[in-house]
Amino acid sequence: MPDNHRVEQRIQIVGMSQAGLSLRMISLRVGVPKLMVHDTIRRYRENGSCADRPKTGRPPLLNDADRQNLDTFITHNRRANLNEISRSIPNNDSNRTISKAIHDLGKQSCIAPKKPYLRQLDFNRRLTFAQEFGHWTIQQWARIIWTNESSFELGKKSDQVRVWRMPQEKYMLENLQVNHCSGQRSIMVWGAFIGSTKGPLVFLDGTQTAGTFIEQVYEPHLRPFYNFMVNAPYIRTHRQVALASALSRPQSNRECVESHEDSCNKTSPAPHHGRTSSSHSELLG
């Protein structure tokens, strides 16, 4: 074949050159111009090969500046669709080209996780909690009763928001779909667990105050669950109790709940309270 013939011819020229033949003699024996012999030997000395150089192929549709502009646009407009992104790149009318370029940047179109709205105070409390208890072992966490209330909206729209992001950027603020109170009808439930043991699931009626919360949850559900765990054979017999109300509750409600807890646990010295912004915890230690 012609390509192989050219490569074999170059190998022959290089071999004759290494054998000491002059350019003129090689040209006569191979039957090619002397200049071609010279160029073949020079290329071999530069590249160490007689093979053809790889073809450059079709030039890319997006240059380095276009890719940089694309990355900047997506970073500042993570929820833009492909049509909007394509219009931001001059001289481009192909969504497929843009989609491939975005994936080459390491970014994908992902569904934004739904998270509750958090204030700066909530961020600070969560960070403080992580710094204070980050050294705890699995065994220590397994002695905590975790409780929380959750609200579920009825007739809520299930629209999904998509964002462009890298895998490690999932929980960045700009990649979240924040849930706000919408005024729709909702139901509230309360639950608890400790280690791998689940507590009761309680449906809460009406607007909750500290008093109604104690009547509907603490006395009929949380305290029996706690007593059950105290009497479990794999829990130690000497215990200390630390009940921590959710910091998300108003201060007056927290004081009422904590006062009720203190009156129920007068003989139990409480260790350091482990508090989070959205849960109660009870230490079986």
NUGU-186240 format. One record per residue: residue in one letter; x, y, z of N, C-alpha, C, O, CB in turn. Coordinates in pm, whole numbers, plus 32768, in hexadecimal, padded with zeros to 4 digits. Each point is the difference from the previous one (the first is absolute). Glycine has a CB too. Layout:
residues N
AXYZXYZXYZXYZXYZ ...
This chain:
residues 285
M80557F8980007FAB807780008058807B800080717FFC80317ED77F8A8049 P808580E97F4F805580777FF1803B803180838076802280057F01801C7F3B D80387FC6812D80348034807F80707FA8803480698031802A7EB78031800A N80C97F197FC980687FA5802E807C800A7FA880717FF680307EDE7F70802B H809B80AD7F238071800B7FA4805780798024807B7FF77FFC7EFD7F9C7F4E R804880DD80D9804D80778025804E7FE880808073802A800C7EE280667F85 V806E7F2D80CF80467FE6807F80767FA37FE8806D801780357EBD8008804B E80C27F777F2F806E7FA37FE2807080487FB580767FE380157EE87F5E7FE3 Q807E81197FB28064804C7FB480538058805E8079800D7FEF7EEF7FF17F47 R8057803F812D804880538061805F7FAC805380718027801C7ECE80797FEC I80907EE9802180577FA7804D807B7FD97FAE806F7FFA80357EC87FAE8049 Q80B5803E7F0380707FDD7FA6806280737FF580797FEB80047EF07F7C7F7A I806581158075805780757FF680518011807F807880197FFB7EE580557F6A V80617F85811080468011808080697F938011806E801A802F7EC580508036 G80A97F1B7F7580607F93800C807C80167FAB806F7FE7802E7ED57F7F8001 M80AB80C97F568073801D7FAA805380718039807B7FFE7FF97F047FB47F40 S803F80B28101804A8070803B80557FD0807580738029800E7ED880767FAB Q807B7F0A809B804B7FCB807280717FA47FD380627FED80487ECF80248043 A80C27FB77EFC806A7FAB7FCA807280517FC380667FC87FD97EF07F8A7FFB G809881338024806A80577FD07FF4802D7F71805B80417FCE80317F4F80D1 L7F0680517F1C7FEF802B7F767FE180967FFC7FC28036805C7FEC7EE37F62 S807E81267FD97FE980907FEF7F7180187FD27FBA7FA57FD4813A80807FF6 L7EE2805A80417F7880237FD47FED7FE27F6B7F957FD57FD7806280DD80DB R80737F667EFD7FF67FEB7F707FEE7F6D7FE17FAD7FDC7FAC80E180ED802C M7FC07EDF806B7FF67F707FE87F777FCB802C7FC47FAC7FBC8135803E8062 I7ED6804880547F7B7FD3802F7F94802A7F9D7FA47FB47FE380A9805C810D S7FC0806B7EDE7F9E80337FA07FFE7FAB7F827F947FE37FCB808D8103808E L80547EF27F7680067FAF7F877FC87F7480187FB57FCD7FAC811380B5800B R7F597F4080B97FD47F77801A7F697FF9801C7FBC7FA47FD081298028808B V7EE780937FF17F717FFB80247FAA80397F917F8B7FDB7FF080B180398103 G7FFD80477EC07FB6803C7F937FA88073802B7F9380137FCA80717F147FC9 V802B812780CE7FB58076802E805D80787FFD807A7FEF7FFE7EF07F838096 P805F81087F6A805580767FFC805D8008807A7FE07FCE806B7F6E80A77F13 K81247FCB806F8062800F806A7FC78050807580207FE38074809680107EE1 L7EF58072808E7FC58051806B7FA57FAD80597FF980158079801480B47EF2 M7FAC7ED780567FA87FA9804E80517FA7805E7FD87FE680717F80801D7ED4 V811B7FCD808980597FB08055802E8052807880037FCF807080487FAC7EC8 H7FDB810180AE802F8059806B7F9380188069801A7FF98078808280757EE4 D7EEA7FAD80767F92801C805D7FDC7F8480527FDF800B80767FCA80A27EEC T805C7EDE805F7FDF7F85804880637FE580707FD87FDC806F7FC27FC87EC1 I80E6806D80B380677FEA80677FF38067807080107FDF8075808B7FC17EDC R7F4980DE808B7FF2806980657F897FE4805C800A8010807A805C80967EE7 R7F297F3080637F897FE2805180187F8B805F7FD07FFF80717FA180587ED4 Y80DA7F47808B801D7F8D80558056802980777FE97FD3807080087F957EC8 R807180EF80B08056802E806D7FB280548066801F7FFF807880A37FFF7EEA E7ED9804B806F7FB18054805A7F987FB0804F7FEC80188077803680A67EEC N7F9D7EE2805B7F907FB9803E80207F72802A7FB87FC580517FB580C77F27 G81027F3B805280227F7680227FA37F9A7FC37FFB7F8F802F806480C780A0 S7F567FCF7EC87FA07FA47FC27FF180227F6D801180727FD67F767F728105 C80577FB57ED77FE580137F717F6B80037FE17FD880127F8D81007F7D8041 A7ED5805F809A7F6F7FFC7FEA7FC9808C7FE4803F8065801F7FB17ED28078 D7F9980CB7F2D7FBE80807FE77FD7804180837FDE7FBB80617FD07FF07EC0 R805680D680E37FD1804880767F687FF480097FBB7FFA7F9A810880A88057 P7F077F5A808A7F6D7FF7800E7FBD807B7FC58032807080097FEA7F0680C7 K7F7180737EF37FB6806D7FC37FC48059806D7FD67FCF80687FF77FA27ECE T802E810F80B27FC8805F80617F697FF580077FC58025806680FA80747F6F G7F017F377FC47F707FF180007FB780857FF2803C80687FE67FE17ECF80A6 R7F6080C17F867FAD80767FF38019805F807480037FD380737F507FA87F11 P80BF810580638018805E806E7F868009805B7F907FF87FCF810E808B7F9F P7F757F8E81167F8E8008805D7FAA80797FE48031806A7FD780577F2180D6 L7EF580657F697FA3806E7FE8800D806D806B7FE680757FE57F7E7EEB7FAD L80C5807980E780128060806D8094800A802180417F9B801A7EDA80318042 N811B80AD7FA4808B80138025800C800F80977F9D7FF78048809380757ED9 D804A7FAB810F8017800980907FB18072803E7FCA7FF2806E811A7FAF7F71 A7F1580D07FDC7FB5807380357F6B7FE0800B7FBF8027806180EB80757F3B D7F207F1C80007F737FDA80057FE47FA380757F9B800F80458057800A7EC3 R80687F87810F7FEC7FA3806F8009804880877FB77FDF805D80A77F697F16 Q7FFD811A8096800B804D807C7F81805280177FCE80078071812C80037F73 N7ED380357FB27F83804C800D7F8B7FA580247FA88027804D80AF807E7F0C L7FA97EE3806F7F967FA0801F80037FDA80937F987FFC804280737FAD7ED3 D806C803A811F800F7FDB808D7FD28072805A7FBB7FE8806381057F817F62 T7F668112801A7FD9807380517F6980147FFE7FC4801C8068811A804F7F68 F7EE57F887FBA7F6F80147FF47FB47F9A80537F9F802380448082803C7ED6 I80097F2180E07FBA7F97804A8010801480967FA27FEA804C80827F777EF6 T805380C980EA80188015808E7FA3806A80397FD37FF68072811C7FC77F6D H7EF380AA7FD17FA9806D802E7F6D7FEA7FDC7FA980488031811A80517FB9 N7F217F057FC17F767FE47FD57FE97F697FFF7FED7FC47F96800C81107FDE R800A7EEF81017FFC7F6E800A7F7A7FC57FD47FF97F897FE080AB808780D9 R7EF3803F7F457F7C7FCC7FDD7FD680217F717F8D7FEB7FDA803680298115 A809A80207EC37FE280217F747FF27F7F7FAF80437F9D801C803A813E7FF8 N7F2A7F277F887FF27F8C7FA98062800A7F8B804680647FF17EC77F868050 L80F87FAD7F6E80627FFA7F937FEE80717F9B806180357FCC7FA87ED58052 N7F7A811A7FC77FE9806C7F9F803A80858032803D804A7FB47EF37F417FFF E80BC809180CD8036807C803A80987FFE8000804080667FE77EF37FB080A7 I81067F757F9080927FF68002803880107F73806680427FED7F8F7F2780DC S7FCA80597ED4802F80097F76800180907FCF805B80297FB77F4D7EF2801E R7FF3813380527FFA808B7FD5806D8055803E801F806D7FCF7EED7F798014 S812F7FEA808A806A804D804180877FEF7FBA805D804C801B7F297F9D80BD I80867FB47ECE807C7FE67FB97FF380347F717FA97FD17FB680877F6380D9 P8022812D7F467FF680367F78801C7F947F96804E7FA380177FF7813F8040 N7F7B7F2E7F3680187FAA7F8C7FE77F6C801E80457FA97FCA806280FD7FE5 N7EF77F3F80A67FE07F74801D7F697FEF7FFD7FB6804F803B811C7F978052 D7EFF7FB27F307F717FE67FF97FDF7F6D80187F967FD17FD9805480EE7F88 S80727EF980E07FEE7F7180167FFB7FE3809680638014804680127FB77EE1 N7F188006810A7FF57FD9808C80557F85801D80327FEF80707EE880717F98 R80F67F4A7F9480507F87801480928023801A80417FC380557F227FBD7F17 T80D080E3804B808A802C801680118038808C80627FE380457FB6804F7EC7 I7F87801F81208005803C80857FF77F93806B8049800480637F5080CF7F44 S800D7ECD80467FF07F95806280817FB1801080287FE180717EE580117F56 K81357FED7FCB807E7FB58006806C80548044804E7FCB80507F747FB87EDF A804380FE80B280658057803E7FEB800B809680608004804C7FB2807C7EDE I7F707F8581027FE28007808F802F7F818046803B8007806C7EFF808D7F66 H80AD7EF97FF2802C7F82803B80987FF88003803A7FC7805D7EF47FC97F53 D811580A87FEA80928003800080368055807280707FEB802F7F8E7FF47ED9 L7FB1808281268027805380737FEB7FB8808480238034806A7FA480977F11 G7FFE7EBD80807FE87FB2807A7F7B801E80427FEB7FD88073810780237FAC K7EB4804B7F9B7F808026803C7F8F7FB47FBD80077FDC7F8A8053810780AE Q7F3B7F0580167F8D7FB67FCF7F808048802980008052805C80807ED57FAF S7F1480B97FB07F7D803680257FC37FA380677FE07F8D7FE2800080DF7F3B C800F7FC5815E7FD07FAE80707F868041803F7FED80797FF780FD7F338033 I7EC3800280167F8B80328048802F80438081804D7FC6804C7F1E7F847F51 A8066812F807D8027804980787FC27FC0807B7F877FEC8004808D80E97F76 P803D7F0880ED7FC77FC8807B7FA480658045801D8078800280AF7EF7801A K7EC68060801B7FA38057804880278006809380067F9980437F40802F7F1A K80D480AF80D3802A8015808A7FAF8072803D7FD9805D7FB9810F7F4D8012 P7EFF805280B97FB9806F80408054807E8001807B7FFC7FFC7F097F618092 Y803781137F788046808080048047800F80867FC47FE880697F92807F7EFA L81297FBF809A8050801280788032808F8009802C803A7F9C80197ED5805E R7FB48129807E80388084801980947FF2802180327F9180167EEF80C6803B Q812580197FB3808D7FFD802480127FCA808D80627FBC801D7FCA81067F49 L7F747F5E80F380067FCD80897FFB7F68800180457FBF804F7F4E81128004 D801A7EF47F547FF77F6E7FF780847FC47FD0802C7F9880327EDE807B7FA0 F8136802E7FCC80827FCF7FD1806680028072804C7FA180117F8180B47F07 N8034801781358060800D806E7FE97F95806A80607FC780347FAE812F7FA1 R7F747EEE804A7FE27F9A8065802B7F767FD080357FB1804E7F0A80D98003 R80A97F587F3280287F7D7FCB80987FF17FFF80347F95801F7EFD80667F54 L81148070806A80927FFA800180347FED808E805C7FB180167FAB80E17F1E T7FBF7FB7812C80297FF2808C7FE87F72803180547FC680457F79812C7FE3 F7FBF7ED47FB57FE07F78802880657F9D7FC7802E7FA680477EE080977FC5 A81167FD37F7480607FA67FC08089800B804180447F9B80137F3D80777F16 Q80A9806980F880828013803E80037FC7808E80687FD0802D7FB980FD7F48 E7F6E7F3980D17FFC7FD4808B7FF87F68800C80377FC7805E7F5C81107FDC F80287EE87F687FE97F70800D803C7FAF7F8E7FE27F897FF37F4E80AD8087 G812580087F34803A7FB87F90805B7F8D8029801A7FA77FAF7FD8812A7FD4 H803D7F2F80FA805D7F97802E7FB77F88803A80417F9D8024806781148009 W7ED37F537FDE7FB67F92803D800E7F817FAD800E80047F867F5180A080DD T809C7EEA7FE280097F7E7FBE7F747FCD7FDB7F9B8039802A81397F948056 I7F287FC87F327F807FC47FDB7FB67FCF807C7F86800A800880D87FB27F18 Q7FEE800E81417FC27FCE807B7FBD8071804F7F967FEC803A81157F5D7FCD Q7F93812D7FFA7FC3807180477F81802F7FB97F9C801D8042814780278010 W7F227FC37F2A7F89802C7FB77F8F7F9A800E7F8B80257FF9810780577F64 A7F8F7F0680B67F9A7F98800B7FB3800880827F9E7FB7801180EE7FB87F60 R7F9D80E880EE7FBA8011807E7FAC808080017FD2802C806A80E67F568009 I7F3380B97F177FB1807B7FF67F787FE07FC47FF67FBF7F9980DD80CB804E I7EC27FA6805C7F7C7FFA7FC47FEC807F7FAF7FFD806E80367FA77F038088 W804F807E7EC07FEB80727FA77F6C800E7FE17FBF7F9E7FDC812780447FBF T7EE6809780747F74801A7FE07FF5807B7FA8805880567FFF7F607F4180DA N7FDB806F7EDC7FEA80757FAB7F7180007FCE7FBE7F987FFC8135806A7FBE E7EDE8074801F7F7D800C7FC1801680217F6C805D80487FDD7F35800580FD S80187F7E7ED38006801D7F717F7580257FCE7F9C7FC6802A81267F9B7FB8 S7F3981017FC57F82802D7FC77FF97FD57F6E805E80147FB47F9B80B180EB F7F957F007F3B7FEC7FD17F777F8B804C7FC37F917FFE803680CB7F1C8003 E7FBE81297F577F98804E7FBE7FAB7FA77FA780337FA77FBC80608124804A L7EEB7F4D7FFB7FA27FB67FAD7FE4804F7F817FEC807980067FAD7F1A80C5 G806580297EC27FE980457F82807580527FD27FF0805D7FB07F237FA78089 K81647FDD7FF98077804D7FDD802F7FDD7F737FFB7F8C7FD78047807E811B K7FE980597EC680367FE97F7A80837FB380098051801780597F4180BB7F54 S80817ED27FF680787FAC80018064802C7F95804D7FAE7FCE7F2A7F938088 D808781407F87805C80317F9A80907FEA802C8023801780747F3480937F43 Q80FC7F2B7FEC808D7FEC801C8052806C7FBC7FEA80217F8C7FF27EE6808A V8082812F8034805A80657FCB80867FBE7FE280347FB680527F5781038031 R80AC7F627F0780807FC67FD9806A806C80027FE780737FDB7FA67EDF7F97 V80EB808880B98070805D8006807A7FBF7FC0800D7F857FFF7F9880E780D4 W80B57FE77EF8807F7FD07FC98067800580708017806B803A7FB07FE47EDA R80777F41810A80617FFD806E80607F8B7FEE7FEA7FA77FAE7F6F80C580EB M81127F977FB6805C7F9080087FD27FA480727FB5802C8057810D80627F4D P7F6A7EF4805D7FCE7FA2806680138031808F7FAA7FEA805480887F617F0D Q803F80F780BC801B802B80897FB980818026800F8030807180CB7F607F7B E7ED880AA7FB87FBC807F801B7F6C7FED80217FB380617FFA80EF800E7F6D K7F357F1880BB7F727FE080117FBB805980667F91802F7FE880A37EE87FDA Y800C810280B17FBE8048806C802E8091800E7FF0803C806A7FF87EEB800A M805281117F23801A808F80007F7B804A7FFD7F9F7FD17FC4813F800E7FC6 L7F1D809680B87F818047800F7FBD801B7F797F877FF27FF380D2807580DD E7FF77FC17ECC7FC480227F807FCD7F857FB57FBD800F7F9980DB80B4805C N7F867EC4803D7FD27F867FBD7F8B7FBE80497FD97F907FDE810E804F7FCE L7EE1806480B87F917FC9804D7F7C803F7FD57FFC80727FD2809E7F6580EF Q7EFB7FDD7F4E7F7980357FED7FC68018808B7FD87FA2804480077FE47EDD V801C80F781077FD9802480897F697FFA800D7FB780347FAB8114805E806D N7F067F2D80537F717FF6801C7FD6806E80618039800C806C7FCD7EFC7F6C H7F98814780027FC6806680577F727FD780257FC17FAF7FBD80CF81057FD8 C7F3F7F8680D77F757FE980267FA480387F94800D80747FD9802F7F94811E S7F687FA77ED87FAE80287F8F7F6F801C80237FB4802E7FAB80E27F4E7FC9 G7F42806981087F75801480267FA57F8E7FD77F888006801980A180EB7FD3 Q800D7EA57FD67FAE7F8E7FDB7FE27FAB807B80458009806580207FF87EB4 R7F347FAD80DC7FDB7FA8806E806E7F99801680357FC77FA17ED6805A802D S81177FC980B1806C7FA4801E7FDE7FB0807D7FAA8027804F80FD80747F47 I7F9D7EF5807A7FF47FAF8079808A7FF5803D806580007FBA7ED57F7D7FEA M80CB807A80E3807E7FF9804780087F7C804B7F9F7FD6803F806A81267FD6 V806A7EC57FE380177F838047807D800D8055805880517FE37F387F2B7F66 W80788033811F80747FFE805A80327F7180077FB27FA280037FF781228086 G80DA7F2D7F79803B7F7B80098080800180508037806A801E7F637F5E7F08 A80977FC180FC807A7FF3804F80457F7E7FDC7FC17FA07FD37FDC80E980E9 F80E77F757F5A804D7F847FF0807D80098055802E806D80227F787F6F7EF3 I80917FB0810C80807FF88046804C7F8B7FC47FCF7F9080007FD280D380D8 G80D67FB67EF5804B7F977FBC7FB07FCC7F8A7FDC804B7FA680977F778131 S7F707FBB7F2A7FB07FC47F957F707FE5802C7FB57FBE7FB9811B7FDB7FEC T7F09809A80D17F7A7FEA80367FA780787FE4802380718023803C7EFC8090 K7F2F807B7F0F7FA3806B7FE07F9C801480727FD67FA080418044802E7ECB G7FC280AF810A7F98802280607F7A800E7FBC7FF37FE17F8A80B780918104 P7EF17FBC7FBB7F7A80107FC57FFB80747F9E804E805F800A7F4F7F4180C5 L800580597ED37FE5806D7FA37F7C803E80297F987FBE7FFE80E87FD27F43 V7F8380F080E37F8C8043803A7FCF806D7FA1804E80527FD180067F7E8119 F7F2A80307EFA7FC2806B7FB17FD1806D80607FB37FE5805C80057F787EEE L8077811D80A07FE2806F805A7F86804C7FCF7FF1801A7F8881027FF980B5 D7EB6801180227F8380457FDF800D8095801E802A8027806C7F547F087FC4 G805C81247F6E7FF7808F8016808580438015806A7FC47FEC7EBA80148073 T80D680A67FCB8078804E801C803E7FD380827FBA7FEE80647FE780D67F20 Q80E17F29807C80457FCA80748038806E8058803E805F7FD07FF97ED67FAC T7FB180BD8107804380528065804F7FA380587FF97F867FF27F52812C8009 A81017F888062804F7FAB805A7FA67FA4805180207F8B8014808F81287FF9 G7EDF7F8380207FA67FAF80527FC27F8E7FB380007F8E802E7FD2813A8058 T7FF97F557F027FC27F957FB080687F9C7FCF7FE17F8A7FEF7F6D81167FCB F812E7F8E803080697FA47FD4801F7F9C806E80157F897FE6804B81297F84 I7FA37F7E811380187FA580717F8D7F9D800D80187F898018806C8129805F E7F007F7D7F797F8C7FA9800F7FF57F9A7F8F7FDA7F8D80187FB3812D805F Q80947F6E7F0F7FED7FA77F8C80797FA97FE17FF17F967FC37F7581147FE3 V81127F82808480797FB97FD680517FCF807780177F88800F7FED81027F23 Y80297FD4812280607FDA80687FC87F96805F80417F9A80168020814A7FDA E7F297F3480487FCB7FA380637FCF7F7C7FC380277F9680317F99812F8058 P7FED7F3E7F0E7FCA7F807FCE805F7FB17FA67FEB7F897FEC7F3980DF8023 H81447FD77FBC80527FBC7F9C809680018021803E7F9680037F1680A87F55 L80E6803880BF809080068014802A7FBC808180617FB480027FA481207F7E R7FB27F4880F080297FC5807F7FF27F688001805A7FBD80327F648116803E P7FD57EF37F5B7FFB7F6D7FF9806F7FC67FA880397F9880207ED180758003 F811580367F6F806D7FD17FA980848005804A80527FA57FF47F3180A97F41 Y8092801D8118807C800B804E80077F92806A80687FC180107F9981387FCA N7F907EF0806D80007F98806880187F777FC380427FAC803D7F2180DF804D F80677F5D7EFF80167F817FBC80957FED7FE280357F9380117EE480797F8A M812980608037808E7FF67FE080537FF1807E80677FBD7FFF7F7480CC7F34 V7FFA7FB5813B80477FF2807F80007F6F802E80637FD080367F5F811B8008 N7FCE7ED17FAE7FF37F75802D80337F9B7F9A7FFE7F8880197F4080BF806C A80F17FE97F0880357FA47F9C807E7FBC80358050804180437F51804D7F03 P80727EF1809F80727FB7803A808780337FD080647FEB80447F0A7F507FCC Y809981077F7D8080802D7FCD801F808F8029806380397FD27F807F2C7F6E I7FCA80D88117801A8085803580297FF280927FC57FB080497F9580BB7F17 R810B7FE280CC80317FF6808A7F92802A80637FA580497FDA81477FE47FD6 T7F1C7FA780CE7F96801880618009808980417F998038802580607ED48004 H807D812D7FE7800D8084803D800380687F9280557FFC7FA780287FA5811F R7F2480BD7F417FF0805D7F917FFC808E802E7FDE801F80737FA97F337F13 Q809D8105801E7FED808F800F7FAB802E7F8A800E7FCD7F9180CF805280ED V7ECF80407F9B7FA5802E7F988022808F7FD98015805580567F377F138000 A80BA80B07F2A801280897FCD7F9A80167F9280127FD17F9080E6803080AA L7E9F80477FE47F9A80207F9E801A808B7FCB80048060804D7F537F098024 A80BB80A37F0C801C80837FC37F9180207F9E7FEC7FB77F9F810E802A807D S7EBF808C7FFC7F9680287FA5803A803D7F838072802E80007EF47FF880C0 A804C7FD97ED7803080387F8080198094800E7FAD804A80367FD57F077F4B L80F080DB804E8021808E80067FA880527FA37FFB807A800A80EF7F4A8030 S7ED07FF87F6A7FA9804A7FA67F81802E80457FB680527FC880A77F2B7F7B R7F87805181357F88802A804880168089803E80738024801D7F517EEC8010 P7FD2813E7FEA800E807F804780377FEA808A7FEF7F94803A7F5380CA7F44 Q8101800680B980437FF480817F9D7FDA806D801E7FAD8055808C80FA7F61 S7EDD7F9780497F9E7FE280687FD67F6E7FFC7FED7FC380697FC281297F8B N80437EDC7F947FDC7F727FF3806F7FA780337FE67F9D80447F8C809A7EF7 R810B7FEC80A580717FAF802F80057FFF809880167F97803D806A809E7EF2 E7F6B803F810F8005800780917F927FAB803F80157FBF8066804E81277F8B C7F277F1C7FD07F917FB18034801E7F6C7FF67FE97FB680607F7880FE7F5E V80D27F1F7FD080207F727FED80707FD5805C7FF87F97803F7FBF807A7ED4 E80B3804280F680717FDC80547FD97FFE809380337FAE804C806880B57F0B S7F0A7FF880D17FD17FFF808A7FB57F80801E800E7FC6806C7FE481337F91 H7FBD7EDA7FA27FB87F82801080617F8C80087FED7FA580517F4F80BB7F34 E812C7FA1802880637F948000804C7FFD8084801B7F9480357FFB80807ED3 D800D8061812E80498005807E7FAD7FC6807280347FBB80578048810E7F58 S7F017F54804F7FAB7FCE806B7FF07F697FF97FE67FC080667FA181197F9B C80887EED7F887FF37F6F7FEF80837FB8801980007F85800A7F4A80A47F52 N8124801E80AE80847FC0800980548041806E8076801D7FEB7F807FAA7F20 K7FCC8050816A80468047806A80777FB180348062803B802C7EC980338012 T80CD7F0D7FBF806A7FAE8039806E7FE07F9E80617FBD80237EF87FE48075 S809A808C7EEC80627FDE7F998051807A7FDA7FCC805A7FBF7F9E7EF27FEB P811680BA807D805480707FD580117FFE7F69801D7F977FC6805B80678117 A7F7880757EE3800480057F6E808B80227FCF803A8062802D7ED77FE27FCE P81247F6E7FAA808080237FC27FED80727F9F7F94803A7FF680BD7EDA8024 H801C810E7F9D7FFA806E7FA07F987FE57F977FFD7F947FC580F4809D8063 H7EB780327FBE7F947FEE7FA080377FFF7F73804C80587FDA7F15801880C1 G80787F2A7F1580207FFE7F727F8B80377FB27F997FBE7FF681007F7D8029 R7F76813F7FA87F8E80407FC0801B80167F6C8071801A7FD67F5480548101 T7FD27F887EDD800680257F747F9280647FE47FAF801D805880B27F027F68 S7F9C81177FC77F9C80657FDF7F787FC47FE07F9F804B7FF2811980427FB8 S7F3E7EEF804A7F7F7FCA7FD47FDC7F7B80427FAB7FB97FCC807A80BB7F5F S80197F6981457FDD7F80803B801080048097804A805380367FFC7F3A7EF9 H7F748018811580157FE9808D80617F8B800C800A7FAE7FA57F0E80A9809A S812E7FA2803080567F8B80147FFB7FD880927FEE8054805880A87FF17EEA E7F7B7F3B80D77FF97FCC808780717F9C801180087F9C7FB97EFC80868053 L81557FFA805480797FB180107FE87F9080637FDD8019807380B080AE7F57 L7F877EBF80097FFE7F8C8059808F7FDD801F803E7FB57FB57EE67FF47FEE G8113808B80C7808D7FF1801680227FC1808380767FEE801F7FAA80D27F55 
